[in-house]
Amino acid sequence: DAHQSLLATRVRTTDMMKVANSFAIMHPQVFSMEVWGGATFDVAMRFLHESPWKRLQLIREAVPNILLQMLIRGSNAIGYTAYPDNLVVKFIEKSWDNGVDIFRIFDSLNWNKSMKVSINAVRDYTGGIAQACICYTGDLQDKSKSKYNLNYYTDLAGELEQMGAHMLGIKDMAGLLKPYAAVELIEALKKTVKIPIHLHTHDTSAIQAATYLKAIEAGVDVVDVALGSLSGLTSQPNFNSMVEALKGNERAVPFDMDSLNAFSNYWEVVREHYYPFESGLLAGNAEVYQHEIPGGQYSNLRPQAASLGLEDKMEEIKATYEQVNEMFGDIVKVTPSSKVVGDLALYMVSNHLTREDIMTRGETISFPESVKSFFKGDLGQPPGGFPPELQKIILKDEKPYTDLPNAHLKPVDFDKEFEEFKIKFNDRQTFLDFLSYKFYPKVFEEYFNHYNKFADVTAIPTIAFFYGMKSNEEILVNIGQGKTIIIRLLYVGHADESGNRIVYFRLNGQTRSVEVHDKKAGVKKISHAKATTEKHIGTPLQGLLSKIFVKPGEKIKKNTPLFTIEAMKMETTITAPNDLSVDKIVLAEGTLVESDDLVLELK
């Protein structure tokens, strides 16, 4: 969670593996190591071109003596929507087979019903530990906020214990649990349940070490920490400092401080390689008590904003995020529900929309897919239900459902679909690859195509992977035990009329050359016509024009999908604002577009 919260989940497996085994040898007394989950699964394929399953297998091999822990989003598993129950069960079973011991199960809206399948799967199909979570939000000490009060949390905890949880997790994803509230909460939970309690928080406000100290005094069993140089801010409290702070406490666990500090020093150096992915937060900030953005989302919001051309509007985005949460009825915000709030906040800032605009002319607005899915009930039901007026505005003519979202999904036919999967890709693909595809079909396809073109890039040193090589620079690439290749970049030739360059390099002492197409050579920024009249349909935000659903001359009914825009992890389908006829399609699928670029002309 440290690199998810500080570095947009970009840390590569190669950097982890350099210290995984030595950490396991030096510090076997830690309760567990969190190594896997939705964000790491997604980003490994999407941006790092790695197999998330291979990462888990490598860590398991290097860390045989410590419990490995993963995060699973109940009926959403590792994705952003609901999946068939048998797919969730199969995923949990295979995760156990490949090294996961503790399954931290939560629901993004604290809807316990959607956690039942995952809890039962851990108990019935694995020898692992089902750690069911309650997500903490609001402020227990502000008695004017009655929605998330002490009874709310103790009731949830009692239900989870009855459902078969081996442990109770408290997931304080935004770092809102204050020190004296922690005493109140832990003491009440200890009276309610007999199972161990594991507390997780983020240090965005810079006071969460105090929260841990008070929680420990109140009897909490486990707390989550991060090594010093990857701690604090939107990450977890400082492991090294907490060990020092607990010295003399009867519940303290002894650790080798010289070793902990050495591991912290390693990550301090490695963190420099990932500087473009830093969250931008330089100090603790009490604003978190207002906007309530989860630590794991904060660092991802900045690259999302940048992909939409909004990097300089982070303050406005944070304020809008708070406003969207209020519009939604003050929901529990953790992936994937927090993504919905963030998507609408980004959409509103990108299109200069206010709360009043949404409520008065929402009928004509094409909302992001995640927002429509949320109000349809695909993530479950929030405490107190959906705001009915806003739900009607967003769904338009679509009817929501109120039962479990999985109930509307057909079970996966594993034998049949796995065979179809191998036909689409190739026979070398494993069942684990198939599971990756079922959760992230587009991302897996891109990962597969990248592998086919470039093979395994995970051995490339991190600096060369992200930034390329400088002239006359030499790198060592370890491609197997005892197999290291030495690569020195000699010279990059001039681009020809087709944008191709000859790159000369030395490979293990032998001069080689290869022709490479330079995508930036001679590229000029292309400007498209803008949507300026009522006869024009334009793009609401910048991104990729991924799909066009209509043809010239076609007559379209109101709310019919016209085209889809993709921007990083956000997808928005633009629908017809009223009945219309398409005259001309101006841009083609696959075009990179800016806000208000003209896509369709109407008759």
C-alpha positions in Angstrom: 0.0 0.0 0.0 3.0 2.3 0.5 3.9 2.6 -3.2 0.2 2.6 -4.2 -0.4 5.6 -1.9 2.9 7.5 -2.6 4.0 6.5 -6.1 0.8 5.6 -8.0 1.5 1.8 -7.5 4.4 2.0 -10.0 7.1 0.1 -8.0 8.4 -2.7 -10.1 8.9 -6.3 -9.0 12.6 -6.3 -9.7 13.1 -3.6 -7.0 11.0 -5.5 -4.5 12.9 -8.8 -5.1 16.3 -7.3 -4.3 15.3 -7.1 -0.6 12.3 -9.5 -0.2 14.2 -12.5 1.0 16.6 -10.6 3.2 13.7 -8.8 4.9 12.0 -12.2 5.6 15.2 -13.5 7.1 15.8 -10.5 9.3 12.2 -9.8 10.4 10.2 -13.0 10.6 8.2 -11.7 13.6 6.0 -9.3 11.6 2.5 -10.6 11.4 2.1 -10.3 7.7 3.2 -8.6 4.5 0.7 -7.0 2.2 1.8 -7.9 -1.3 -1.2 -8.0 -3.7 -4.6 -6.6 -4.4 -6.7 -4.8 -7.0 -4.5 -1.8 -7.8 -1.3 -3.8 -8.0 -2.9 -6.4 -10.2 -4.2 -3.7 -12.6 -1.1 -1.5 -12.7 1.4 -4.4 -13.1 -0.2 -5.3 -16.4 -1.3 -1.8 -17.5 1.8 0.2 -16.9 4.7 -2.1 -15.8 4.1 -4.9 -18.4 4.4 -7.5 -15.7 2.4 -10.6 -14.8 0.8 -10.0 -11.4 0.7 -13.7 -10.8 4.5 -14.0 -11.4 5.0 -11.2 -8.9 3.1 -13.2 -6.3 4.9 -16.4 -7.1 8.3 -14.7 -6.8 7.5 -13.1 -3.4 6.1 -16.4 -2.1 9.4 -18.1 -3.0 11.5 -15.4 -1.4 9.3 -15.0 1.7 8.3 -18.6 2.8 8.1 -17.8 6.5 5.8 -14.8 6.8 2.0 -14.7 6.1 1.3 -13.0 2.7 -1.7 -10.8 2.6 -3.9 -9.4 -0.2 -6.8 -7.1 -0.5 -10.0 -8.3 -2.1 -13.0 -6.1 -2.8 -15.8 -8.6 -2.0 -18.0 -9.1 -5.0 -15.7 -6.7 -7.0 -12.7 -9.0 -6.3 -9.8 -7.1 -7.8 -11.8 -5.1 -10.3 -14.0 -2.1 -10.5 -17.4 -3.7 -10.9 -19.2 -6.9 -9.8 -18.3 -10.3 -11.1 -20.0 -13.7 -11.1 -19.7 -15.5 -7.8 -18.0 -18.5 -9.2 -15.3 -16.3 -10.8 -14.6 -14.6 -7.4 -14.4 -18.1 -5.7 -12.0 -19.4 -8.4 -9.8 -16.3 -8.1 -9.6 -16.8 -4.3 -8.8 -20.5 -4.7 -6.0 -19.7 -7.2 -4.6 -16.9 -5.1 -4.3 -19.3 -2.2 -2.6 -21.9 -4.5 0.0 -19.2 -5.6 0.9 -17.9 -2.2 -1.8 -15.7 -0.5 -2.4 -16.6 3.2 -4.6 -13.7 4.5 -7.5 -12.4 2.4 -8.4 -8.9 3.6 -12.0 -8.8 2.4 -14.0 -5.6 2.3 -17.0 -4.0 0.5 -16.6 -0.4 -0.8 -20.0 0.5 0.8 -19.7 -1.6 4.0 -22.5 -3.8 2.5 -21.8 -7.0 4.4 -24.0 -9.1 2.1 -21.6 -8.7 -0.7 -18.7 -10.1 1.4 -20.3 -13.4 2.2 -19.2 -15.2 -1.0 -15.6 -14.3 -0.4 -15.6 -15.2 3.3 -17.1 -18.6 2.5 -14.7 -19.1 -0.4 -11.7 -18.6 1.9 -13.1 -20.9 4.5 -14.3 -23.6 2.0 -11.6 -23.6 -0.7 -8.4 -22.5 1.1 -6.5 -23.0 4.3 -6.2 -19.2 4.6 -7.4 -16.5 6.9 -10.6 -14.6 6.1 -10.0 -11.1 7.5 -13.3 -9.2 6.9 -13.2 -5.5 7.1 -15.3 -2.6 8.2 -14.3 0.6 6.4 -14.1 3.6 8.7 -15.4 7.0 7.6 -16.8 10.1 9.2 -15.8 11.2 12.7 -16.9 9.3 15.8 -16.2 12.3 18.0 -18.5 14.6 16.1 -21.8 13.6 17.6 -23.7 15.8 15.1 -22.8 13.2 12.4 -25.1 10.3 13.4 -24.8 8.3 10.2 -21.5 6.5 11.0 -21.8 6.2 14.8 -20.4 3.6 17.2 -23.5 1.4 16.9 -23.1 1.4 13.1 -19.6 -0.1 13.4 -20.3 -2.6 16.2 -23.3 -3.9 14.4 -21.2 -4.4 11.2 -18.5 -6.2 13.2 -20.9 -8.5 15.0 -22.4 -9.5 11.6 -19.0 -10.2 10.1 -18.0 -12.5 13.0 -21.3 -14.3 12.6 -20.6 -14.7 8.9 -17.4 -16.6 9.7 -14.6 -14.0 9.6 -11.4 -15.3 11.3 -10.3 -11.7 11.9 -11.8 -8.3 11.9 -10.1 -5.6 9.9 -10.6 -1.8 10.4 -9.8 -0.2 7.1 -9.3 3.5 7.7 -8.5 4.2 4.0 -8.4 8.0 4.3 -6.7 8.3 7.7 -9.8 9.7 9.4 -9.6 7.7 12.7 -8.4 10.2 15.3 -6.5 9.0 18.5 -9.3 9.3 21.0 -11.9 8.0 18.5 -9.6 4.9 18.1 -9.9 4.2 21.9 -13.7 4.5 21.7 -13.9 2.2 18.6 -11.4 -0.5 19.7 -12.8 -0.8 23.2 -16.4 -1.1 21.8 -15.3 -3.7 19.2 -13.4 -5.7 21.8 -16.6 -6.0 23.7 -18.5 -7.0 20.6 -16.3 -9.6 18.9 -13.9 -12.3 20.1 -11.8 -12.5 16.9 -8.5 -10.5 16.6 -8.7 -6.9 15.3 -6.3 -5.6 12.7 -6.1 -1.8 12.2 -5.1 -0.2 8.9 -4.7 3.6 8.4 -3.0 6.2 6.3 -1.0 9.1 7.7 -2.3 11.9 5.5 -3.0 14.1 8.5 0.3 13.3 10.1 -1.2 12.2 13.5 -1.8 8.5 12.8 1.1 7.3 14.9 -0.8 8.7 17.9 -3.9 6.9 16.7 -1.9 3.6 16.7 -0.5 4.3 20.2 -4.0 4.8 21.6 -5.4 1.8 19.7 -2.6 -0.4 21.1 -3.4 0.8 24.6 -7.1 -0.1 23.9 -6.1 -3.6 22.9 -5.9 -3.7 19.1 -4.0 -6.9 17.9 -2.2 -5.8 14.7 -1.4 -2.5 13.1 -0.2 -1.8 9.5 3.1 0.2 9.1 5.5 1.0 6.2 9.3 1.1 6.3 10.5 4.6 7.1 11.4 6.0 3.7 8.0 4.9 2.2 5.9 5.9 5.2 3.9 8.9 6.2 1.8 11.3 4.1 -0.8 9.1 2.2 1.1 6.0 3.1 1.1 4.2 6.5 2.7 5.4 9.8 6.5 4.9 10.1 7.5 1.3 11.0 10.9 2.3 12.3 9.6 5.1 14.4 6.7 3.1 15.8 9.2 0.4 17.0 11.1 3.1 18.9 8.0 4.7 20.3 6.8 1.4 21.7 10.1 0.6 23.6 9.2 0.1 27.2 5.6 -0.8 26.4 4.6 -4.2 27.7 3.1 -5.1 24.3 6.2 -4.1 22.3 7.6 -6.6 19.8 11.5 -6.4 19.5 13.0 -5.6 16.1 16.6 -5.1 14.9 16.6 -1.3 14.4 19.9 -1.3 12.4 18.3 -3.7 10.0 15.0 -1.8 9.7 17.0 1.4 9.1 19.1 -0.3 6.4 15.9 -1.4 4.6 14.6 2.1 4.9 17.8 3.5 3.4 17.5 1.0 0.4 14.0 2.3 -0.4 15.1 5.9 0.0 17.5 5.5 -2.9 15.1 3.4 -5.0 12.2 5.9 -4.4 14.2 8.5 -6.4 13.8 6.4 -9.5 10.0 6.9 -9.3 9.9 10.7 -8.7 7.4 11.4 -11.6 4.8 9.4 -9.7 5.0 11.2 -6.4 1.7 12.4 -5.1 2.9 16.0 -4.7 1.9 16.1 -1.0 5.0 17.4 0.9 3.6 17.5 4.5 0.7 16.2 6.5 -2.5 18.0 5.9 -5.7 18.3 7.9 -7.7 18.9 4.7 -8.2 15.2 4.6 -10.9 15.5 7.2 -12.8 17.6 4.7 -12.3 15.9 1.4 -11.8 12.4 2.8 -9.8 11.2 -0.2 -8.3 7.7 0.5 -4.6 7.5 0.7 -4.4 4.9 -2.1 -6.4 7.2 -4.4 -4.6 10.5 -3.7 -1.4 9.7 -5.7 -3.4 8.3 -8.6 -5.6 11.4 -8.9 -2.7 13.5 -10.0 -1.8 11.3 -13.1 -5.5 11.0 -13.9 -5.8 14.8 -13.7 -2.7 15.1 -15.9 -4.2 12.7 -18.5 -7.2 15.1 -18.7 -5.0 18.3 -18.9 -6.1 19.2 -15.3 -2.8 18.8 -13.5 -2.9 22.5 -12.4 -6.4 22.2 -10.9 -5.7 19.8 -8.0 -7.2 22.2 -5.4 -10.4 22.5 -7.4 -10.5 18.7 -7.9 -10.2 18.1 -4.1 -13.0 20.7 -3.4 -15.2 19.1 -6.1 -14.5 15.6 -4.7 -15.8 16.8 -1.3 -18.9 18.2 -3.1 -19.6 15.0 -5.0 -19.4 13.0 -1.9 -22.1 15.3 -0.3 -24.2 14.9 -3.5 -23.9 11.1 -3.2 -25.2 11.2 0.4 -21.8 10.9 2.2 -20.9 7.4 1.1 -18.0 5.1 2.2 -15.2 6.0 -0.1 -12.7 3.2 -0.9 -11.9 1.5 -4.2 -14.1 1.1 -6.2 -16.6 3.6 -4.7 -13.9 6.2 -4.3 -13.1 5.9 -8.0 -16.7 6.8 -8.8 -16.5 10.0 -6.7 -13.1 10.8 -8.3 -14.4 10.2 -11.8 -17.3 12.5 -11.4 -15.1 15.2 -9.7 -12.6 15.1 -12.6 -15.5 15.1 -15.1 -17.1 18.2 -13.5 -13.8 20.1 -13.3 -13.0 19.2 -16.9 -16.4 20.4 -18.1 -16.7 23.4 -15.7 -19.9 21.9 -14.2 -21.3 22.8 -10.8 -23.6 20.9 -8.5 -26.4 23.1 -9.7 -25.6 22.2 -13.3 -25.8 18.5 -12.5 -29.2 18.9 -10.8 -30.8 21.3 -13.3 -29.5 20.0 -16.7 -28.2 16.5 -15.9 -30.7 15.1 -18.3 -28.5 16.3 -21.2 -25.1 15.2 -19.6 -23.4 12.0 -20.5 -21.9 10.8 -17.2 -18.8 8.6 -16.8 -19.6 4.8 -17.0 -18.5 4.3 -13.4 -21.0 6.8 -12.2 -23.9 5.2 -14.1 -22.8 1.8 -12.9 -22.7 3.0 -9.3 -26.2 4.4 -9.3 -27.5 1.3 -11.1 -26.4 -0.7 -8.1 -23.4 -2.5 -9.6 -21.3 -1.8 -6.4 -24.2 -2.6 -4.0 -26.3 -0.4 -1.9 -24.9 2.5 0.3 -26.1 3.0 3.9 -29.4 4.9 3.6 -29.8 4.2 -0.1 -29.1 6.4 -3.2 -30.3 10.1 -3.4 -33.4 9.4 -5.5 -33.4 12.7 -7.5 -29.7 12.4 -8.5 -30.1 8.7 -9.2 -32.9 9.5 -11.7 -30.9 12.2 -13.3 -27.9 9.9 -13.9 -29.7 6.8 -14.9 -32.2 8.6 -17.1 -34.5 5.8 -18.4 -32.5 2.9 -16.9 -33.9 1.1 -13.9 -31.7 0.3 -10.9 -31.7 -2.9 -8.9 -31.6 -3.3 -5.2 -30.3 -6.8 -4.7 -26.8 -8.1 -5.0 -25.2 -7.1 -8.3 -23.8 -10.6 -8.8 -27.4 -12.0 -8.9 -27.7 -10.5 -12.4 -24.6 -12.2 -13.8 -24.3 -15.6 -15.4 -21.7 -18.0 -13.9 -18.5 -18.4 -15.9 -18.2 -21.6 -17.9 -14.5 -22.1 -17.2 -13.9 -25.0 -19.5 -15.6 -23.4 -22.5 -14.3 -19.9 -22.0 -10.7 -20.9 -21.2 -10.6 -22.8 -24.6 -12.0 -19.7 -26.4 -9.4 -17.6 -24.6 -6.6 -19.8 -25.8 -7.9 -19.6 -29.4 -8.1 -15.8 -29.2 -4.5 -15.5 -27.8 -2.4 -18.7 -28.0 -2.0 -22.1 -26.4 0.8 -20.9 -24.2 -1.6 -18.8 -22.1 -2.3 -20.3 -18.7 -5.5 -20.5 -16.6 -4.0 -17.7 -14.5 -3.7 -15.5 -17.6 -7.3 -16.4 -18.3 -8.3 -15.1 -14.9 -6.4 -11.9 -15.5 -8.3 -11.5 -18.7 -11.7 -12.0 -17.1 -11.1 -9.2 -14.7 -9.3 -6.8 -17.0 -9.9 -7.8 -20.7 -8.6 -4.6 -22.3 -5.6 -4.3 -20.0 -4.7 -8.0 -20.5 -4.9 -7.7 -24.3 -2.6 -4.7 -24.3 -0.2 -6.5 -21.9 -0.3 -9.6 -24.2 0.4 -7.5 -27.3 3.3 -5.7 -25.6 4.8 -9.0 -24.5 4.5 -10.4 -28.1 6.3 -7.3 -29.4 9.0 -6.8 -26.8 9.1 -10.1 -24.8 9.8 -10.0 -21.0 10.9 -6.4 -20.1 10.9 -7.0 -16.3 14.7 -7.5 -16.1 15.5 -4.1 -17.5 16.8 -1.8 -14.7 14.2 0.6 -13.5 15.9 3.8 -14.7 16.4 2.5 -18.2 12.8 1.1 -18.2 11.2 4.5 -17.3 13.6 7.0 -18.9 15.6 5.1 -21.6 19.4 5.1 -21.9 21.8 8.1 -22.4 24.5 8.0 -25.1 27.4 5.8 -24.1 25.5 4.6 -21.0 26.0 0.9 -20.1 23.5 -1.3 -18.2 23.5 -4.9 -16.9 20.4 -7.0 -17.6 20.1 -10.2 -15.6 18.0 -12.6 -17.7 18.5 -15.7 -15.6 20.7 -17.3 -13.0 24.3 -16.7 -14.2 23.1 -15.0 -17.4 23.8 -11.3 -17.5 24.0 -9.3 -20.7 25.9 -6.0 -20.9 24.3 -3.3 -23.1 26.0 0.0 -24.1 24.2 2.6 -26.2 26.6 3.9 -28.7 24.7 6.2 -31.1 21.2 7.1 -32.2 21.0 8.0 -35.9 18.9 10.7 -37.6 15.3 10.0 -38.4 14.5 9.3 -42.0 11.4 10.5 -43.9 9.4 7.7 -42.3 10.5 8.6 -38.8 12.8 5.5 -38.5 16.2 5.7 -36.8 19.1 3.3 -36.7 20.2 2.7 -33.1 23.8 1.4 -32.6 24.7 -0.4 -29.4 27.2 -2.9 -28.0 25.8 -6.2 -26.7 28.3 -8.2 -24.7 31.2 -6.5 -26.6 29.7 -7.0 -30.1 28.4 -4.0 -32.0 24.8 -4.3 -33.2 22.3 -2.1 -34.8 18.5 -2.1 -35.0 16.0 0.1 -36.8 13.5 1.8 -34.5 10.5 3.8 -35.4 10.5 7.1 -33.5 6.9 8.0 -32.8 7.9 11.6 -32.0 10.0 12.2 -35.0 8.4 15.0 -37.1 5.2 14.8 -35.2 3.3 18.0 -35.0 0.4 18.6 -32.6 -2.8 18.0 -34.6 -5.7 20.4 -33.8 -9.3 19.3 -34.5 -12.3 21.3 -35.3 -14.4 22.2 -32.2 -18.0 21.6 -31.5 -19.6 25.1 -31.6 -23.2 24.8 -32.6 -26.3 22.7 -31.6 -25.7 20.6 -34.7 -22.3 19.5 -33.3 -21.5 16.7 -30.8 -18.1 17.1 -29.2 -15.9 15.4 -26.6 -16.5 16.3 -23.0 -12.9 15.7 -22.0 -9.5 14.8 -23.5 -8.6 11.2 -24.1 -8.8 8.4 -26.7 -11.8 8.2 -29.0 -12.1 4.4 -28.5 -15.4 3.5 -30.0 -18.0 5.0 -32.3 -21.4 3.3 -32.2 -23.3 5.2 -35.0 -23.0 5.7 -38.8 -23.7 8.6 -41.1 -27.4 8.8 -42.0 -28.5 6.9 -39.0 -31.5 8.1 -37.0 -30.9 7.9 -33.2 -33.2 7.9 -30.2 -32.5 9.9 -27.1 -30.0 8.4 -24.7 -28.6 6.1 -27.4 -24.8 5.6 -27.1 -22.9 7.7 -29.7 -19.2 7.2 -28.9 -16.8 6.4 -26.0 -13.9 8.4 -24.6 -11.2 6.7 -22.5 -8.8 8.6 -20.3 -6.5 6.5 -18.1 -8.9 4.5 -15.9 -12.0 6.5 -16.7 -14.4 5.6 -19.5 -17.3 7.9 -20.6 -19.9 7.0 -23.2 -21.5 10.0 -24.8 -25.2 9.5 -25.5 -27.7 11.4 -27.7 -29.2 14.4 -25.8 -32.4 13.9 -27.8 -33.7 12.2 -30.9 -31.4 13.1 -33.8 -30.0 12.1 -37.2 -26.3 11.7 -37.9 -25.0 13.6 -40.9 -21.2 13.1 -40.7 -18.6 11.4 -38.5 -15.7 13.8 -38.3 -13.1 11.8 -36.3 -12.1 8.2 -36.5 -11.8 5.6 -33.8 -8.4 5.6 -32.1 -8.0 9.4 -32.4 -6.5 11.3 -29.4 -8.9 14.2 -28.7 -9.0 17.3 -26.6 -12.0 18.7 -24.8 -14.8 19.9 -27.2 -13.3 18.3 -30.3 -16.0 17.8 -32.9 -16.8 14.1 -33.4 -20.3 14.1 -35.0 -22.2 16.6 -37.2 -26.1 16.3 -37.1 -28.6 17.0 -39.8 
